[in-house]
């Protein structure tokens, strides 16, 4: 029996780590991972359910993959992740092509699902949501060899009224410092140079292990001692536990990128209260002022929601004014998605879809102008950059694509180098920004004296 397996991983980097763990288990059990889905006898779709668009993408992908049961080699379709956790009964009933469902706490039982398929049975595996991977779990890296995501915690206790994540991912639970360090050491030995630390709420790391006191600074102090890793980047840093000590180590430690990702969601106090966010405008402004007061520039990224129930024109204007004032380097904007099972989903003062869309485009236009100005201000400044791709144009000239240390993978812009002779994929090199555009920059390799 062929043991070729294909996969599609949707949603965030946290979901991707779960996919890599499942692939690691399967590889250890003799499965060959193929990029040619038509050849795969088993196909796994790891799904996302964060917002309505993500749900629809997940369902469409499941249906697309199910066609390989008719036109390809597929004899087993496995659906894992958040959508399967939230809609297990509906998925099994409405999409008969699905052979196995695996919940967010059950990825370690992937072989059990395949064995059931081999025996001709459908199976639904849903354990209590308390699982989290550790350094002993096999993992097949799907990101480029030089860069990896490391999940330091799972679940969330914040209870934001718009978010379904606590219901599908469980309560907050941190890995130990020792477990994370051991995994990073193994990745470094494999040639990884960039580690992106992720969790639903990274700044809360360790609070559940340490009587309510977060331990992110202690984790970073342990990680920077690992040889071979050149960049650490922190993603999803909620403001509540963003301490002065955390800001100091980000600015002070060369291995930690001067990059802060703060998912603020809004700035109006009434909206923040209805969202059940733990910070208020004064807290956020105070934190941002501390960041901007540092001698070295710190890249600021945020994510915002427009069209939350009850959001007035005045509250939206306040958000726009805030974005103009802060001048974020990078920003993601989402139109509010009414999710069933959430407190905000049951609110009666929902904002019309056309208003949400108009506000989305207005805010993105504001940010596009800010990003272009910020990137132009980078012209002439020195940075480190990682090379991700080298290609050749029609005239035979080489072009390198990559990222500055202030650009996160998958969500931020790119950096391009035209004169890239001698560079290789995975190199981290000194560069000077030559031109800045709305989202991307052009740089030149800086010759060190």
N, C-alpha and C positions, 0 to 999 in steps of 0.2 A: 504493500500500500504506500502510495506517495505521501511524503511528509512535507509538502510545500505549503507555506502559509503566507498570506498577505494581510495587510492591516491598513486602516485609516484612523488617524488620531485627530480628533476635532477639539476645538476649544483652547484652553489656556495651557501654559507650560506645566502647570501642576498636573493636569490631565496627561500631558505627554510623559511625565515621569512614570505614572502608573502604566502607561503603554509600554515603556521601556522595561519595566519590571516583568510584565507578562511575557514580553518577547524574550527576556533573559531566561525565564523558566522554560519556555518552549524550546529555545535553542539548546538548553541543557538536556532536554528530552529528545533531542535528535531532529528537531524541525528545522527546515531550511527556509529562511525568510526571503521572499521574492518580491520584487517591485512590479512584476508582471501579474496583475491580479487575475487575468484570464487563466493563468497556470495554477493558481492557488487552490488547493483542495479545502483549506479552511481559511475563512476570512473573518477578521475581527474588526468591528467598528467601535472605537471608544468615543462615547458621545458627550455632548455638552447640553445643558438645559438652562444656562444662566439667564438668557433673555429669549423672547419669542423668535427672533431671527436665528439664534443658535439652535433652538428646538427644531425649527423648520429645516435648517441645514442638516441636522442629525437625521431627521426622518427621510429627507430626500436622499441622503447618502446611503442609508439602510436599504431603501428601495432600489437605488442604483446598484448596490453590491448584490442584492438578491437576484438581479438579472444574470449574474455569473453562474447561478445554479442551473439556468436554462441554456446559456450560450458559452459558458466556460467550464472549468473543471471543478467548480465549487460543489461540495457535498455537505458543507457545514458552515452556517452563518452565525457568528457569535456577536451579540450586542452587549457592550459593557459601559460602565461609567454612569454619569449623573442622570441621563434620560432613562436608562433602564432602572435605576434606583427609584425614580419618581413615578414612572408610568409602567411598572412591570406587567400589571394585568392587562392594561390597554394594548401594549405592544404585542404581547403574546396572542391576544385575541384578534387584533386587527392586521397583523403582518405574519401570516402563517409560515412565511419563508424563514423566519427566525428560528434557529434550532436551540439556542441557549442564550439566557440572559444572566449577566453577572453584575452584581451591585458594586458600589464604590468601596465596600469593605471586604470584597471577596476575590480580588484580582489574583491572590495567591492560590486560588482553587481552579485556575484556568485549565489544568490538565484533567481535572474531574469533569469539566464541561466537555472537553474533547472526547474523553472516554465514553461519556454518555452518548454523544453523537455517533461514535463508532459502533455503539450497540443499537443504534436506531431509535434513540429516545430524545425527546425534548426535555430540557432541564432549566430550572430557574434557581439560581444560587444567590441568596440574599442573606448575608450574615448581619449581626448587629454592627453598626458603623463605629467600630473602635479600633480598626486595624491601621497600622502605619508601617511602612517598610523600614528596614534597618540595613546596616552595612553588610550583613550576611546574605541578603537577597541577591540573586543573580540579576544583572541588568545589562541590556543591550543598548548601547548608546546610539541614538538615531540622529542626534545633532552632529555638526562637523566635529572632527577629531580634536580640535583645539578648544572647544567651548562646550560647557555642560550646565544643565540646571540641577540644583540640589535642593530638595524639599526638606526644610528643617522642621516643619510642623504640618499638621493636618487639621481640618475642621475649623470652626469659628464659633465664638461665644458672643459676638457683638450684637446680634439680633437686629440688624438694620431692617426696617419694615418693608423694603423693596426686594429683599434678597431671599432666595430659596436655599442658598448654600448650606446653612446649618442643618436643614432637614435632609439634605442628600449627602452631606459630608460629615455630619456629626459634630460633637463638641470639640473644642480646641485641645490638641494633644501634641506635645513637643517630643522630638527625638532627643536623646542625650547628646551632650557635647562630644563625648567619646565616640559615639556612633557616627556623627557627622564628620568629625576629623578623620576617622578611619576611611570613610567613603571618599573624602577629598584626597587623601593620600593615595588611594588606589587610582583615582582619576588622574592625579598628577603623574603617577608612574606610567599611565597609558598615553601621556603626551598632552593632556588637557592643560591649557594656559589660563583660561577664563572660566570662573565659576559665578553663576548667577544664583544667588540665594533667594528662595521663594517660599511662601506660605500664604494662606488666606490673609493673615495679618502678621507680618514679619516682626514688627516691633513688640508684639506680645510674646515672642519666643521665650520659653522657659518659665513663664509665670506659673504655669500649672505644676512645675517641678520644684518651685522655689518659694512656696507660700505667698504667691501673688506678686512676687518681684521679678520682672523680666530679666533675662540673662543674655540678651543679644550682644552687649559689649563684651561679656566674658567669652562668648562663642567666637567673636571676631578676634579677640586677643589670642585664642588658641589656633585659629585658622591661619593667621598671618605667619605663623611659624612653619607652615607646611612648605617645603621646598618645591619649586617648579611652577607653582601658581603665581601668575603675574598680576592678574586682575580679579578682584572680588567686586561684584555689583549687587546692591540690595534693592529688591523690588517689593512693592506693596507695603510701604512703611506707613501704617496708620499714625495720625498725629498724636493720639492720646498718650502713648508711652515713648514719644520721641524726646529723649532726654538730652540735656546739655552734654553729658558724657558720650552719647552716641554721636552727636554732631562733631564733637572734638576728635573722636577716633577716625571718623570718615575724612575729615579735613587733614588730620595729622599723618595718617598712615599711607605711605605711597602705594601699597598694594590694593587699597580700597578706592575704587573709582569715586571721584567727587561727583556723585550722581545720586539724587534723592527723588524717589518716586512716591509721592503723597496722593493717595486716592481720596480727594477731599469731597467729591460729589456735589457740593453746593457751598454757598457762603452766607446765605440769608438765615438768620437764627431761627425763624419760624419753620422754614423748610428743614433745616438740620434737626430741629426738635421732632418734627413729624417723621423724619427718616430714622429717628432714634439713634442719631450719631452722638458720639460722646463729647465732641468739641463744639465750641461756639466761635463766632467770627473773631472775637477778641483773642481767643487762644490761638487760632490759625494765623492771624496777622502777626501776633507776637513771635510765633515760631518762624515764620517766613522772614521777619526782620532780623532774627538771629542768624539765619542762613545767609542772607544777603550782606550781613555785616562782616562776614569772614573775609580775611585778606585775599584768600584764593577763591576764584569763582567756583561755585557749586551749581551744577546743572540741575534744574528743577523740572520735574514732570508731574502732571496730575491727570486725573480723570474726573469728569463732571457729568451730571445727569440733568438734562433739560426736560421740562414738561412733567415734573413730578406732580401728583395730585394736589390741586389747590394753588399751584405756582401762578402768581399774578404777573402782569406785564411789568409792574414795578420791581418785583422780586427778581425777575429775569434781567432787567436793566441793572440791578445791583450786582448780579453775577457778571454781566458784561463789563461793568466798570471795574470790578475786582480783577478780572483777567487782564484788562488793559493796564492796570496799575502794577500788578505783580510781574507781568511780562514773562510768563512761563516759557522755558526753552522748548518743551514738548508738551502736548496735551491730547488726550483722547476724550471725545464727547459722545455720549449715548443718549438717544431719546428714551425716556422712561418706558419700560415694558411692564404691562400689567400682568403680574404672575399670580396664578391661582395658588391659594394656600399661604399667601403672604398678607400681612395686615394692610399694606398699601394697596394691594390688589382689591381689597374690599372697600376702600374709601370711595365715597360717592362723588367727589368733585374731581373726576378724571378730566384731564386736559385733552381736547380734540386732537386727533392725529395730525391734522394739517397745521395746527399751531405748534405742535412738537417739532415737526419737520422744519417749519420756518425758523424756529428758535435754534435748531441744530445748525442750519446753514449760516445763520447770522453769527453764531459763536465761532464756528469753524473759519469763517471769513476773517473775523477779528484775529484769530490765532494764526492764520496763514500769514497775515501781514506782520505780526509780531515775530514769528519764526524766521521770516525772511530778514527782518532787521537784525535779529539776534545772530543769525548765521553770517550776515555781512560784517557784523562787529567782530566776528572770529577771524576775519581776514588779517593775516600777518601774525597770528598767535601760534604758539608751539603746543603740540599735543603728541600723545602716543596713539597709534592706530593699529588695528589688526587687519590683515589681508585675508579676505574671504573667497575671492575669485579672481582669476587672471584670464582674460580672453584676448582674442586678436580680431581687429576690425578688417574690413575689406582691403585696406591698403597694407595690411600686415603689421600695423602698429599695435603694441601691447597696451591693454587697459586693465588696471587693477581696481576692483571694487572691494570695499571693506567698511569698517566703522571706526570712528574715533572712540576714545574711552568714554566720552560723554554721550554715546549713542548705544542704546540697548538693542539686542537682537530682536527681530520680528516686529517691533513696535515703533522704532524711531527711523530717521532717515539713513542715508548711505553716504560714504565718502568715496571719491574717485581719484585715482592717480594715473596720469597719462604717461609719464616717464617712469616706468616701473621695472626697468631692466635689473635683473638680479634678485627680485623679490619672489617669494614663494608663499603659497597658501598657508596660513597659520602663523606667519611672521608677525611679530609686534615690533613696529618701527617708529622712530621719531619723525614727525611730519610738521609742516607749516601749512596752515590753511591759506589757499590762494584766492578762492572765490566762494562766496556763500549764496545759496539760493533758498527758496521757501522751505525745503525739507532736506536737501542734500548739500554737500560741499565738495569742492575740488581742492586737493592738497598736493603738496610736493614733498618728496622725501628730504628730510633735513640732514645735511652732512654734519656729523658731530666733529668737533675740533679735536 
